[in-house]
């Protein structure tokens, strides 16, 4: 095959996450792996929980989360129920 024979791939469109100000500089795409780091207690889990909830609501997306600094199941289960 010649390189000219390969089809052009369409430009991926970022997913709408329901937070327009964040969408301006953060583009999430299907299959993306997101790593969010920062100071403990500054809202990382809350932010990502909201983004994951919005993606599930809008697109039926499923997500996985790993938060090694806290007991994941009880803490996240209670937090997501409140959301």
C-alpha positions as CSV (number, residue, x, y, z in Angstrom):
1,X,0.0,0.0,0.0
2,X,1.0,3.6,-0.6
3,X,0.4,6.2,2.1
4,X,-1.9,8.0,-0.3
5,X,-4.2,4.9,-0.4
6,X,-5.0,5.1,3.3
7,X,-8.2,6.9,4.0
8,X,-8.2,10.1,6.0
9,X,-9.6,9.6,9.5
10,X,-12.4,11.8,10.5
11,X,-11.5,14.5,13.1
12,X,-12.9,13.2,16.5
13,X,-15.4,15.5,18.1
14,X,-15.1,16.0,21.9
15,X,-17.9,14.8,24.1
16,X,-20.2,17.4,25.8
17,X,-19.6,17.0,29.5
18,X,-22.2,19.5,30.6
19,X,-19.7,22.1,31.8
20,X,-19.1,24.6,29.0
21,X,-16.3,26.5,30.8
22,X,-14.3,23.2,31.3
23,X,-15.0,22.0,27.8
24,X,-13.1,25.0,26.4
25,X,-9.8,23.5,27.3
26,X,-10.5,19.9,28.1
27,X,-11.6,17.6,25.3
28,X,-12.8,14.1,26.3
29,X,-13.2,11.5,23.7
30,X,-14.5,7.9,23.6
31,X,-11.9,5.6,25.1
32,X,-9.9,8.3,26.9
33,X,-8.0,7.6,30.0
34,X,-8.1,10.6,32.4
35,X,-5.6,11.1,35.2
36,X,-6.6,13.8,37.7
37,X,-4.0,14.7,40.4
38,X,-3.8,17.4,43.0
39,X,-4.0,18.2,46.7
40,X,-6.2,15.9,48.7
41,X,-9.6,17.4,49.6
42,X,-9.7,19.9,46.7
43,X,-12.6,18.4,44.7
44,X,-11.0,16.0,42.2
45,X,-13.4,13.1,43.0
46,X,-16.4,15.4,43.0
47,X,-15.4,16.9,39.6
48,X,-14.8,13.6,38.0
49,X,-18.0,12.1,39.6
50,X,-20.0,15.0,38.0
51,X,-18.3,14.5,34.6
52,X,-18.9,10.7,34.8
53,X,-22.5,11.2,35.7
54,X,-23.1,13.7,32.9
55,X,-21.5,11.3,30.4
56,X,-23.6,8.4,31.6
57,X,-26.8,10.6,31.4
58,X,-26.0,12.0,28.0
59,X,-24.4,9.1,26.2
60,X,-25.0,6.0,28.4
61,X,-21.3,5.9,29.0
62,X,-19.8,3.6,31.6
63,X,-16.7,4.6,33.6
64,X,-14.2,3.2,36.1
65,X,-12.6,5.1,38.9
66,X,-9.6,4.4,41.1
67,X,-9.0,6.5,44.1
68,X,-6.3,4.9,46.2
69,X,-6.4,7.4,49.1
70,X,-9.9,6.4,50.3
71,X,-12.0,3.3,50.7
72,X,-13.6,3.4,47.3
73,X,-16.8,1.4,47.6
74,X,-18.5,3.0,50.6
75,X,-17.3,6.5,50.0
76,X,-18.1,6.7,46.3
77,X,-21.4,4.8,46.6
78,X,-22.6,7.3,49.2
79,X,-21.3,10.3,47.2
80,X,-22.9,9.1,43.9
81,X,-26.2,8.5,45.6
82,X,-26.2,12.1,46.8
83,X,-25.5,13.3,43.2
